[in-house]
Amino acid sequence: MSEQDKKPHDPNRPFHIIINARQHEVYGPTITYHQVVNLAFPNTANDILYSVHYVAPKQPDGTLAEGQHVQLEYGMKFDVTATNRS
């Protein structure tokens, strides 16, 4: 375990995360579905549905749906793709 993993997160320092292979710096203890989508696809229409999958060093892989959030970790990776409505 690294020294960074042992210390609590400083709220004044951003988390470094990857969304669709691009690095982003975000603040907070959590990130929402809408925040991830807006970072992945800024200025897009609200009527498009997105699939959000994530992997994190210390928690199980998962998905985010509209209205959900996830605890942030350094090095989290998110994949965001547009989905078709049925």
C-alpha angles and dihedrals in degrees: 000000000000124000089250090057092054097053124074114250115269105232090214092061122074126237114241109224135166121231117183091341093308123112119235134180115220135173131219138060091268141026126213132223090250093050091052092047092048091051091048097043112017118192097016128143118272093227094072118096119218134201112221120194125175142187124199134186097238107026136055120274112265152162132246123218129192109293095022133110137192134211110258123239131180110265098019114160125210129191114199122188133171114247132201121249114234 
